[in-house]
């Protein structure tokens, strides 16, 4: 995910998809949405949106309920504790009570960014109940951060909630990997995490820059005969470390993995739509549905594609000896056919091995769309740029960046393709300037992931995305896949022009942020394919700021709309 820098600057298909045990979570609640509660496990809770850079959900860990950043690019659970130093004062959100921590005896130190940033977060690995929207599991592992110099709290969140697969080597793998390694070597020999060598520095979920996720390493499964086998004291038999690793998904795995392993969800599925809170607020209702598609959305309307699996030769998780042909996914990486810009098919990048098939990562923690350097340079050149610096372009001119996936075109809404230009907000003729929400990522291969594109929030605001985990331990029996449904209206270009005309008249674009609310969700408006739509209400004011009208019954916090004129004013969010 790449939201930190931006904050500083600005199949079980069919009937199961809409079963009542699915949970539907809004990112934004309009005045007309009703709060309802269904029987059983059908619960829901709102999500926050900070400047379209981070999207957060209220998560319960032990006795603490606090907003955590939703991240499909990682998979673990960590939150800041109330003993955290030095940058944790005036947090504005609830912090985990360190006095209530049930420790595992292990600690983690998460190193972010690169050698120039020195950003870190550290703390013990705890175990407690954890849940979201009324769905919960016991004995969930998480990191309670006691020392950090990150600024995650400035985004109105207290940590990270990952939606990825267990083996990702990132924040996610630190906890899963260390708990598993400790179990394999003998639980009685646990040492504090500070005395266990960290395989390598982690890049930050808050600032990956052009770098991609660190690639997994499963060497710890075979570094010694002790790690390869663990004697069963009762039966006298031995299991391979790979078998234990796969089985550990249910005990040491991420929260959503354990939801699936314990049959908390009616189907191993989460569905995401993201709301637009900048430039032209509205679009899809921000919604996370657990275990089902949103009511009224039919699975047959979606384009379904497989998730890439990584063989052990490609660096993937080794299969067990009993199922040697299993291939496991690492991230939400899907095949892609082609990329188009303003109706013209773009060439394949010359910077990657042509034997590597074209694919893309879906990453809610990425506030941009990231692609190969030569292709990004080509697009910037079409927009009048001359290098990798995003060019300043007129906001009122719609552009069409589209991705062909599974034989269907998925355009990025022109209102999401643009960011307000904070360097120079207006041209000499007075027109408002923007920059493309596009940046560079590293080439695939060479011991790394195989995706060429990272499709972040600008793309995800333009679709409904359904993430189907399938069978976690035996993917061949029920493969993971992703379903996409475009929600971009035919008149999106005209809507952009209208938004720019209104900004010209009022002195700037509206920008708003929503605190993560509580309560359940029932859509009152739907768009293409039944996708729930957001409704935005703004109080008119003669001042430079306008307030967003939000329901008081289930929202904790204050949303503020700022008008961006010739200068950028940082948005402050007050949480109750």
Backbone torsions as a table, in degrees:
resi	resn	phi	psi	omega
1	UNK	NA	156.0	-170.9
2	UNK	-134.9	33.6	-169.9
3	UNK	-86.6	-16.7	-172.3
4	UNK	-62.8	-48.3	-178.0
5	UNK	-63.4	-35.8	-179.4
6	UNK	-68.4	-38.9	177.4
7	UNK	-59.5	-40.7	-179.6
8	UNK	-65.1	-32.3	-178.2
9	UNK	-90.3	-20.4	179.0
10	UNK	-128.4	NA	NA
11	UNK	NA	147.0	168.1
12	UNK	-97.4	61.5	-179.8
13	UNK	-88.7	158.3	177.6
14	UNK	106.9	-131.9	-170.0
15	UNK	-67.6	-26.2	-175.7
16	UNK	-65.2	-21.7	-174.3
17	UNK	-65.0	-27.1	-177.9
18	UNK	-118.6	28.0	178.5
19	UNK	-64.4	152.8	-178.2
20	UNK	-66.2	-14.8	179.1
21	UNK	-84.1	6.5	173.2
22	UNK	-82.4	148.2	179.2
23	UNK	-112.4	135.8	-175.1
24	UNK	-121.5	123.6	-168.7
25	UNK	-121.2	120.8	179.5
26	UNK	-87.0	142.7	171.9
27	UNK	-83.2	-22.3	-179.7
28	UNK	-145.4	137.9	-179.8
29	UNK	-112.9	124.0	178.3
30	UNK	-87.3	170.8	-175.5
31	UNK	-63.8	-28.1	-173.5
32	UNK	-95.4	-2.4	179.6
33	UNK	-76.0	141.2	-176.0
34	UNK	-102.8	146.2	176.4
35	UNK	-93.0	121.9	178.4
36	UNK	-133.5	160.6	176.0
37	UNK	-136.4	127.4	-178.8
38	UNK	-98.6	172.3	-179.9
39	UNK	-74.6	162.1	174.3
40	UNK	66.6	-134.4	-173.8
41	UNK	-93.9	10.2	-179.0
42	UNK	-82.1	83.5	-179.9
43	UNK	-124.4	164.3	-177.6
44	UNK	-154.2	158.4	178.7
45	UNK	-150.3	150.7	-177.1
46	UNK	-77.3	163.8	178.1
47	UNK	-122.8	149.2	178.3
48	UNK	-92.2	161.2	179.0
49	UNK	-140.5	116.5	178.4
50	UNK	-107.0	101.5	174.3
51	UNK	55.4	27.5	-177.0
52	UNK	61.2	20.9	-178.2
53	UNK	-106.6	-40.9	173.4
54	UNK	-130.3	143.6	175.3
55	UNK	-120.5	128.9	-171.4
56	UNK	-127.0	154.1	178.1
57	UNK	-125.1	146.8	173.1
58	UNK	-76.2	123.9	-178.1
59	UNK	-123.3	139.3	177.7
60	UNK	-100.2	120.0	174.1
61	UNK	-124.0	112.1	-173.6
62	UNK	60.2	-127.2	179.3
63	UNK	-93.9	10.4	-176.3
64	UNK	-111.3	127.0	171.4
65	UNK	-112.4	123.0	-174.4
66	UNK	-153.0	153.8	179.1
67	UNK	-76.1	135.2	176.6
68	UNK	-125.5	145.2	-179.0
69	UNK	-68.7	129.4	178.3
70	UNK	-79.1	126.0	-173.4
71	UNK	-141.7	109.0	175.6
72	UNK	-79.2	-8.3	-179.9
73	UNK	-89.2	-3.8	174.1
74	UNK	-140.1	-179.5	-173.9
75	UNK	-140.1	-0.2	-176.3
76	UNK	-101.9	-178.1	-172.3
77	UNK	-125.8	118.4	171.7
78	UNK	-143.3	149.5	179.2
79	UNK	-148.5	153.7	-177.1
80	UNK	-76.6	138.5	179.4
81	UNK	-96.3	167.5	-177.2
82	UNK	-77.9	-0.7	173.8
83	UNK	-103.7	10.4	-175.6
84	UNK	-67.7	142.5	173.1
85	UNK	-139.4	160.3	-3.0
86	UNK	-97.6	-13.3	-171.0
87	UNK	-103.2	43.4	-174.1
88	UNK	-122.0	9.4	178.0
89	UNK	-77.1	153.3	179.4
90	UNK	52.9	47.3	-174.9
91	UNK	-62.3	-40.3	-178.7
92	UNK	82.2	-8.2	176.1
93	UNK	-131.9	155.3	178.8
94	UNK	-62.7	137.8	176.8
95	UNK	-108.9	155.1	-178.7
96	UNK	-68.1	135.9	-179.8
97	UNK	-78.2	110.2	-177.7
98	UNK	-63.2	-28.5	-179.4
99	UNK	-64.9	-23.6	-178.3
100	UNK	-96.0	4.7	-174.6
101	UNK	-69.2	129.0	170.1
102	UNK	-98.3	101.5	-170.9
103	UNK	-82.7	152.0	174.9
104	UNK	-93.6	-7.4	-175.5
105	UNK	89.3	-0.1	178.8
106	UNK	-111.9	153.6	175.3
107	UNK	-128.7	157.4	174.9
108	UNK	-126.1	147.9	169.9
109	UNK	-125.9	114.8	-176.7
110	UNK	-98.9	117.4	-177.9
111	UNK	-100.3	126.3	-172.9
112	UNK	-109.1	156.0	172.7
113	UNK	68.5	-136.3	-179.7
114	UNK	-133.4	-170.0	-174.6
115	UNK	-64.3	-18.9	-178.4
116	UNK	-83.2	-24.5	-175.0
117	UNK	-90.9	-39.4	179.6
118	UNK	64.2	23.8	-178.4
119	UNK	-80.2	137.8	-177.2
120	UNK	-151.1	161.2	172.3
121	UNK	-145.0	134.6	-175.8
122	UNK	-141.5	153.5	177.2
123	UNK	169.5	173.9	-178.6
124	UNK	-76.1	153.7	170.5
125	UNK	-86.4	120.7	179.6
126	UNK	-107.0	175.5	177.3
127	UNK	-142.0	129.4	-177.8
128	UNK	-165.8	175.3	173.0
129	UNK	-69.5	149.3	178.8
130	UNK	-148.2	146.5	-179.1
131	UNK	-165.8	171.1	178.9
132	UNK	-148.9	136.9	178.1
133	UNK	55.9	33.5	178.7
134	UNK	85.2	-7.0	175.5
135	UNK	-95.3	131.6	-174.7
136	UNK	-148.8	161.2	172.7
137	UNK	-133.8	156.1	175.9
138	UNK	-94.2	165.6	173.7
139	UNK	56.0	44.9	177.0
140	UNK	-89.3	130.0	176.5
141	UNK	-81.5	143.5	178.7
142	UNK	-157.6	165.3	175.7
143	UNK	-104.2	127.9	175.7
144	UNK	-100.7	102.5	-171.1
145	UNK	-75.6	123.8	-179.3
146	UNK	-110.7	-12.2	179.5
147	UNK	-146.6	125.3	179.5
148	UNK	-159.6	150.2	169.6
149	UNK	-117.7	18.9	173.2
150	UNK	-75.9	171.4	178.4
151	UNK	-119.0	32.2	-179.2
152	UNK	-57.8	-33.7	-177.8
153	UNK	-67.0	-24.5	179.6
154	UNK	-70.2	-13.2	177.7
155	UNK	-91.0	4.6	-178.1
156	UNK	79.8	16.8	178.1
157	UNK	-127.5	160.5	-177.6
158	UNK	-109.4	2.3	-179.2
159	UNK	168.6	-151.8	-172.8
160	UNK	-126.5	136.8	169.9
161	UNK	-118.3	108.1	-176.9
162	UNK	-89.5	144.4	179.0
163	UNK	-113.8	10.7	-175.1
164	UNK	-85.0	-172.7	178.9
165	UNK	-84.0	156.2	-173.6
166	UNK	-58.3	-40.3	-168.6
167	UNK	-79.3	5.5	-177.6
168	UNK	-59.7	132.2	176.3
169	UNK	-89.2	97.7	-175.3
170	UNK	-166.1	-152.7	172.6
171	UNK	-53.9	-39.7	-175.0
172	UNK	-58.7	-44.9	-172.0
173	UNK	-74.0	-23.6	-177.3
174	UNK	-58.3	-51.1	-176.5
175	UNK	-70.2	-52.4	-178.8
176	UNK	-58.3	-45.4	-176.0
177	UNK	-65.7	-45.5	-177.0
178	UNK	-69.8	-38.4	177.1
179	UNK	-64.9	-42.0	179.7
180	UNK	-67.2	-44.4	179.5
181	UNK	-60.5	-40.3	178.6
182	UNK	-64.6	-39.6	179.2
183	UNK	-66.2	-40.0	-179.0
184	UNK	-67.3	-34.8	-177.0
185	UNK	-86.0	-10.2	178.3
186	UNK	115.8	118.6	-175.7
187	UNK	-59.8	-27.2	-178.0
188	UNK	-72.9	-12.8	-177.7
189	UNK	-103.9	19.8	179.7
190	UNK	-57.8	138.2	175.8
191	UNK	-122.2	158.9	173.6
192	UNK	-57.1	145.8	-177.4
193	UNK	-57.4	-29.7	-177.9
194	UNK	-65.2	-20.2	-179.7
195	UNK	-97.4	1.1	177.1
196	UNK	-102.6	119.8	-176.3
197	UNK	-58.3	133.4	175.1
198	UNK	-81.1	129.7	-173.5
199	UNK	-56.7	-42.7	175.7
200	UNK	-167.4	163.5	-179.2
201	UNK	-65.9	138.0	177.3
202	UNK	-87.4	145.6	169.3
203	UNK	-84.8	158.0	-169.5
204	UNK	-83.2	142.3	169.9
205	UNK	-70.3	-6.7	-179.0
206	UNK	-102.8	-12.7	-177.7
207	UNK	-161.8	80.6	178.1
208	UNK	-88.6	-13.5	-178.3
209	UNK	56.5	-138.8	180.0
210	UNK	-81.5	-7.6	-176.9
211	UNK	-79.7	148.2	179.1
212	UNK	-92.8	178.3	177.0
213	UNK	-56.2	141.5	172.6
214	UNK	-63.0	136.8	-174.9
215	UNK	-77.9	146.1	-177.0
216	UNK	-65.7	154.4	169.5
217	UNK	-132.4	128.0	179.3
218	UNK	-112.9	25.3	179.6
219	UNK	-59.8	-29.9	-177.5
220	UNK	-64.5	-14.6	178.1
221	UNK	-79.3	-14.4	-174.3
222	UNK	-140.1	22.1	-176.8
223	UNK	-75.6	-18.9	178.1
224	UNK	-156.0	163.7	178.4
225	UNK	-63.6	-26.8	178.1
226	UNK	-64.6	-39.7	-179.9
227	UNK	-77.5	-25.4	-176.8
228	UNK	-75.3	-29.8	-177.7
229	UNK	-139.6	146.3	175.1
230	UNK	-128.9	121.9	-175.9
231	UNK	-71.2	130.1	174.2
232	UNK	-85.5	113.0	-173.2
233	UNK	-66.8	-18.2	-177.8
234	UNK	-90.0	-51.1	-174.6
235	UNK	-92.4	-19.1	-177.6
236	UNK	78.2	5.1	178.5
237	UNK	-90.8	170.7	179.0
238	UNK	-129.7	146.6	178.2
239	UNK	-115.3	146.7	176.1
240	UNK	-70.5	153.9	177.8
241	UNK	-61.1	-34.8	178.9
242	UNK	-63.4	-40.2	177.7
243	UNK	-61.5	-43.2	179.2
244	UNK	-66.3	-36.9	179.8
245	UNK	-61.7	-45.0	-179.0
246	UNK	-66.9	-41.5	179.1
247	UNK	-65.9	-26.7	-176.5
248	UNK	-72.3	-10.9	176.4
249	UNK	-53.3	-37.4	-175.3
250	UNK	-76.1	-22.2	-176.7
251	UNK	-107.2	-46.0	-176.9
252	UNK	-104.1	-0.9	-172.3
253	UNK	-71.8	172.1	176.9
254	UNK	-61.9	166.6	-174.7
255	UNK	-57.3	-48.8	-175.9
256	UNK	-71.5	-31.6	174.0
257	UNK	-60.4	-41.0	-178.8
258	UNK	-75.6	-31.2	170.3
259	UNK	-54.1	-45.8	-176.6
260	UNK	-71.0	-45.5	-178.0
261	UNK	-61.8	-32.2	-178.2
262	UNK	-98.8	13.2	176.0
263	UNK	56.9	34.7	175.1
264	UNK	-69.8	-34.1	-178.8
265	UNK	-97.7	146.8	179.0
266	UNK	-68.9	-26.4	174.5
267	UNK	-145.3	149.7	-178.7
268	UNK	-77.3	68.0	-168.2
269	UNK	-142.1	138.0	165.1
270	UNK	-128.6	143.8	-179.5
271	UNK	-124.3	136.3	-173.5
272	UNK	-128.2	132.2	160.3
273	UNK	-128.8	144.8	-177.0
274	UNK	-115.7	140.8	179.2
275	UNK	-89.8	152.0	175.0
276	UNK	-95.3	122.3	180.0
277	UNK	-113.8	3.7	179.3
278	UNK	-129.0	160.9	175.5
279	UNK	65.1	-59.3	177.2
280	UNK	-144.1	78.1	-174.1
281	UNK	-53.4	139.0	179.7
282	UNK	139.9	-135.0	-178.9
283	UNK	75.4	-144.7	179.0
284	UNK	-64.0	150.0	168.3
285	UNK	-71.9	134.1	175.6
286	UNK	-67.1	119.2	-170.6
287	UNK	-148.7	131.4	170.7
288	UNK	-119.0	115.1	178.9
289	UNK	-104.1	129.3	-177.9
290	UNK	-105.8	119.3	176.0
291	UNK	84.4	0.0	-177.2
292	UNK	-163.3	157.6	167.4
293	UNK	-74.6	157.3	175.5
294	UNK	-58.9	146.1	177.4
295	UNK	-54.0	134.7	179.2
296	UNK	93.6	-10.9	177.1
297	UNK	-98.3	124.6	-177.0
298	UNK	-97.0	131.9	-179.0
299	UNK	-58.2	-29.7	-178.4
300	UNK	-69.9	-15.7	178.2
301	UNK	-79.3	-17.8	-176.0
302	UNK	-86.0	151.3	170.6
303	UNK	-91.5	117.3	-175.4
304	UNK	-102.6	132.0	179.1
305	UNK	-134.2	153.3	-179.0
306	UNK	-75.8	157.2	172.5
307	UNK	-91.1	136.0	-179.1
308	UNK	-64.1	132.5	170.8
309	UNK	-100.6	150.2	179.5
310	UNK	-113.6	120.5	176.0
311	UNK	-69.6	165.1	177.5
312	UNK	-62.7	-30.9	176.8
313	UNK	-67.0	-27.6	177.1
314	UNK	-88.3	3.5	179.9
315	UNK	97.8	9.9	-179.1
316	UNK	-79.7	177.7	179.6
317	UNK	-65.4	125.0	179.3
318	UNK	-64.1	138.5	177.3
319	UNK	-76.0	165.4	175.8
320	UNK	-75.3	163.7	179.1
321	UNK	-66.8	-26.1	-179.8
322	UNK	-74.7	-26.9	-179.1
323	UNK	-131.9	70.1	-172.0
324	UNK	-68.3	-14.2	-176.5
325	UNK	-98.1	2.6	178.3
326	UNK	-70.0	139.8	177.1
327	UNK	-125.5	127.7	-170.8
328	UNK	-105.8	144.0	174.6
329	UNK	-75.5	156.0	175.5
330	UNK	-113.6	-42.2	-178.2
331	UNK	-140.3	172.4	177.9
332	UNK	-79.8	74.0	-176.8
333	UNK	-110.4	125.9	-173.8
334	UNK	-126.0	152.9	178.6
335	UNK	-69.7	149.8	179.8
336	UNK	-133.8	139.2	-177.0
337	UNK	-84.4	-54.1	-176.1
338	UNK	-155.5	168.7	175.7
339	UNK	-127.1	137.2	-179.1
340	UNK	-124.8	143.8	172.4
341	UNK	-130.6	122.2	-176.7
342	UNK	50.0	43.3	173.9
343	UNK	84.8	-2.6	-177.8
344	UNK	-109.2	128.4	178.8
345	UNK	-68.9	130.2	-179.0
346	UNK	-85.2	149.1	178.0
347	UNK	-70.2	162.6	172.3
348	UNK	-70.7	147.8	179.4
349	UNK	-64.5	138.9	176.3
350	UNK	-86.6	0.5	-175.1
351	UNK	-95.0	0.4	178.7
352	UNK	-125.2	156.3	178.3
353	UNK	-63.5	126.9	-176.8
354	UNK	-67.1	-13.3	177.2
355	UNK	-79.5	-11.1	178.4
356	UNK	-87.9	119.2	-178.7
357	UNK	-67.3	148.4	-177.5
358	UNK	-68.9	131.1	180.0
359	UNK	-151.5	168.4	-176.9
360	UNK	-141.0	146.5	173.6
361	UNK	-94.0	135.4	172.0
362	UNK	-95.9	119.7	-170.2
363	UNK	-139.9	102.7	177.2
364	UNK	-67.7	-18.0	179.1
365	UNK	-85.7	6.1	-179.6
366	UNK	-109.7	116.9	-176.4
367	UNK	-82.7	1.7	-179.2
368	UNK	-129.9	173.2	165.1
369	UNK	-100.7	129.1	-176.3
370	UNK	-121.4	135.8	-177.8
371	UNK	-142.1	-177.0	-179.3
372	UNK	-61.4	146.7	-174.7
373	UNK	-58.5	-45.5	-176.1
374	UNK	-68.0	-32.3	179.2
375	UNK	-74.7	-40.4	176.9
376	UNK	-63.2	-42.0	176.7
377	UNK	-59.9	-40.2	179.6
378	UNK	-62.7	-44.3	179.2
379	UNK	-64.8	-44.5	178.7
380	UNK	-60.5	-37.7	178.3
381	UNK	-64.0	-37.7	177.1
382	UNK	-64.1	-23.2	-179.5
383	UNK	-97.7	8.1	177.3
384	UNK	95.7	5.6	178.4
385	UNK	-84.9	166.5	-178.0
386	UNK	-126.4	-4.9	179.1
387	UNK	-152.3	-158.8	-177.7
388	UNK	-84.3	2.0	174.7
389	UNK	-75.1	124.5	179.9
390	UNK	-56.0	123.3	-177.3
391	UNK	-73.0	151.2	172.7
392	UNK	-82.0	126.5	-178.4
393	UNK	-132.7	159.3	178.1
394	UNK	-67.3	128.7	-178.0
395	UNK	-63.4	-28.7	-173.5
396	UNK	-80.9	0.6	178.4
397	UNK	-100.5	108.6	-177.6
398	UNK	-69.4	141.4	173.0
399	UNK	-126.5	152.6	-173.2
400	UNK	-121.8	102.4	170.9
401	UNK	-101.1	118.1	-174.7
402	UNK	-126.8	146.8	178.3
403	UNK	-119.6	126.4	177.1
404	UNK	-89.6	116.3	-176.0
405	UNK	-132.0	124.6	179.7
406	UNK	60.3	28.6	179.5
407	UNK	84.2	-0.7	179.3
408	UNK	-115.4	146.6	178.0
409	UNK	-88.9	134.3	177.4
410	UNK	-123.8	95.9	-180.0
411	UNK	-76.6	151.8	169.2
412	UNK	-86.3	126.0	178.0
413	UNK	-53.1	129.5	-178.5
414	UNK	-57.4	-22.6	176.6
415	UNK	-75.2	-19.3	178.2
416	UNK	-100.0	-15.1	177.3
417	UNK	-71.4	-17.3	-173.6
418	UNK	-111.6	146.7	166.7
419	UNK	-118.2	148.7	174.4
420	UNK	-62.7	135.3	179.7
421	UNK	-79.3	106.9	-177.9
422	UNK	-82.6	-7.8	178.6
423	UNK	-80.9	-40.2	-176.7
424	UNK	-154.7	99.5	-168.4
425	UNK	-76.5	-13.1	-179.0
426	UNK	-144.3	147.2	178.3
427	UNK	-83.1	175.2	-178.1
428	UNK	-63.2	-27.9	178.8
429	UNK	-87.3	4.7	177.1
430	UNK	91.8	-6.0	179.8
431	UNK	-70.8	146.9	-178.0
432	UNK	-78.8	136.4	-176.3
433	UNK	-105.1	148.1	176.8
434	UNK	-134.1	171.6	172.4
435	UNK	-127.1	149.4	177.9
436	UNK	-68.2	142.0	179.3
437	UNK	-83.5	62.2	-169.9
438	UNK	-139.1	138.6	-179.4
439	UNK	-150.8	-179.7	-173.5
440	UNK	-100.2	144.3	168.2
441	UNK	-123.8	163.4	-177.8
442	UNK	-69.1	156.1	177.9
443	UNK	-65.3	155.3	178.6
444	UNK	-78.0	167.3	175.0
445	UNK	82.4	-162.2	-178.2
446	UNK	55.4	48.3	179.1
447	UNK	77.9	17.0	-178.5
448	UNK	-124.7	-171.8	176.0
449	UNK	-66.6	162.1	-173.2
450	UNK	-101.9	0.6	-180.0
451	UNK	-79.0	145.2	178.3
452	UNK	-98.7	-24.5	-177.6
453	UNK	-124.7	145.7	171.3
454	UNK	-117.4	111.6	-175.6
455	UNK	-94.7	101.0	-177.4
456	UNK	-92.0	-154.0	-171.4
457	UNK	-58.7	-36.7	178.3
458	UNK	-57.8	-38.9	176.4
459	UNK	-73.4	-44.5	-174.6
460	UNK	-69.1	-22.1	173.0
461	UNK	-72.1	-13.6	-176.2
462	UNK	-101.1	3.2	-177.2
463	UNK	-141.9	163.2	158.3
464	UNK	-96.4	125.7	-179.8
465	UNK	-116.9	126.0	179.4
466	UNK	-110.0	120.3	-178.0
467	UNK	-104.0	110.0	-177.5
468	UNK	-104.4	114.1	-174.2
469	UNK	-75.7	-28.5	-178.0
470	UNK	68.6	-151.8	179.0
471	UNK	-86.8	112.4	-173.3
472	UNK	-70.0	-34.4	-176.6
473	UNK	-91.3	-26.1	179.5
474	UNK	-134.9	76.8	-175.0
475	UNK	-57.8	-27.7	-178.7
476	UNK	-65.4	-23.8	-179.0
477	UNK	-78.4	-31.8	179.0
478	UNK	-154.0	86.6	-170.8
479	UNK	-65.4	147.7	173.7
480	UNK	-69.8	149.6	179.7
481	UNK	-158.1	168.2	-179.4
482	UNK	-126.7	134.8	173.8
483	UNK	-111.1	134.8	-178.7
484	UNK	-124.9	141.8	175.5
485	UNK	-136.2	117.1	179.8
486	UNK	-68.6	136.2	178.8
487	UNK	-118.4	14.9	-178.4
488	UNK	-78.6	121.6	-179.3
489	UNK	-73.3	158.7	180.0
490	UNK	-63.1	-28.7	-176.5
491	UNK	-97.2	24.2	-176.6
492	UNK	-60.5	-37.4	178.4
493	UNK	-64.1	-43.0	177.2
494	UNK	-64.5	-37.4	179.1
495	UNK	-63.9	-36.1	176.1
496	UNK	-64.5	-45.7	179.6
497	UNK	-60.3	-41.1	178.6
498	UNK	-63.1	-41.0	-179.9
499	UNK	-65.0	-38.7	179.1
500	UNK	-68.9	-40.7	177.9
501	UNK	-61.5	-40.6	178.4
502	UNK	-66.7	-39.2	177.9
503	UNK	-64.4	-38.0	176.0
504	UNK	-60.2	-41.4	-177.0
505	UNK	-72.5	-32.2	-173.0
506	UNK	-103.4	-3.0	175.9
507	UNK	93.0	10.1	177.9
508	UNK	155.8	170.0	179.2
509	UNK	-81.9	147.3	171.2
510	UNK	-76.8	143.1	175.7
511	UNK	-135.1	135.4	179.7
512	UNK	-140.8	161.2	173.5
513	UNK	-134.3	148.3	-178.8
514	UNK	-120.5	128.3	171.9
515	UNK	-69.1	150.4	179.4
516	UNK	-66.4	115.4	-177.6
517	UNK	-89.8	169.8	170.9
518	UNK	-105.9	170.0	177.1
519	UNK	110.7	171.1	-179.3
520	UNK	-99.5	171.8	-170.5
521	UNK	-126.8	136.7	171.6
522	UNK	-140.3	114.3	-176.4
523	UNK	-68.1	139.5	176.0
524	UNK	-109.3	-10.3	177.2
525	UNK	-136.7	140.2	175.9
526	UNK	-130.6	155.9	179.9
527	UNK	-118.4	-140.7	-178.2
528	UNK	-57.3	129.8	176.8
529	UNK	67.0	15.0	-178.6
530	UNK	81.7	12.2	-179.9
531	UNK	-67.7	126.4	179.6
532	UNK	-58.7	138.8	-178.3
533	UNK	-112.0	149.2	179.0
534	UNK	-82.8	151.6	172.1
535	UNK	-123.3	126.7	-176.1
536	UNK	-114.8	130.2	176.6
537	UNK	-117.2	128.1	179.5
538	UNK	-121.7	132.4	173.6
539	UNK	-79.1	128.8	179.2
540	UNK	-72.5	142.1	-177.9
541	UNK	-153.0	150.9	176.9
542	UNK	-88.0	-7.4	179.7
543	UNK	-84.2	176.6	-178.3
544	UNK	-77.4	-6.2	179.4
545	UNK	-123.3	145.2	175.9
546	UNK	-128.6	142.6	-178.9
547	UNK	-92.2	147.5	174.0
548	UNK	-89.3	130.8	176.0
549	UNK	-79.5	118.4	-179.0
550	UNK	-129.3	154.0	179.7
551	UNK	-68.8	135.0	-177.1
552	UNK	-85.7	-15.4	-173.5
553	UNK	-68.1	-31.8	-172.3
554	UNK	-133.4	15.0	179.5
555	UNK	-110.0	132.4	173.0
556	UNK	-110.1	109.4	178.7
557	UNK	131.1	-179.3	-176.7
558	UNK	-125.7	133.7	174.7
559	UNK	-106.9	138.1	-179.1
560	UNK	-129.5	136.9	174.3
561	UNK	-103.9	128.9	176.6
562	UNK	-110.3	142.0	171.8
563	UNK	-93.0	123.8	-178.0
564	UNK	-94.0	113.3	178.0
565	UNK	-105.8	-120.6	-179.4
566	UNK	-82.9	-9.6	179.1
567	UNK	-135.5	154.1	-179.2
568	UNK	-101.7	126.7	175.6
569	UNK	-107.7	129.9	-177.3
570	UNK	-67.4	137.4	-178.0
571	UNK	-85.9	124.5	176.6
572	UNK	-101.0	139.1	180.0
573	UNK	-116.6	121.6	178.5
574	UNK	-98.8	122.0	179.6
575	UNK	-108.2	141.4	179.0
576	UNK	-72.8	NA	NA
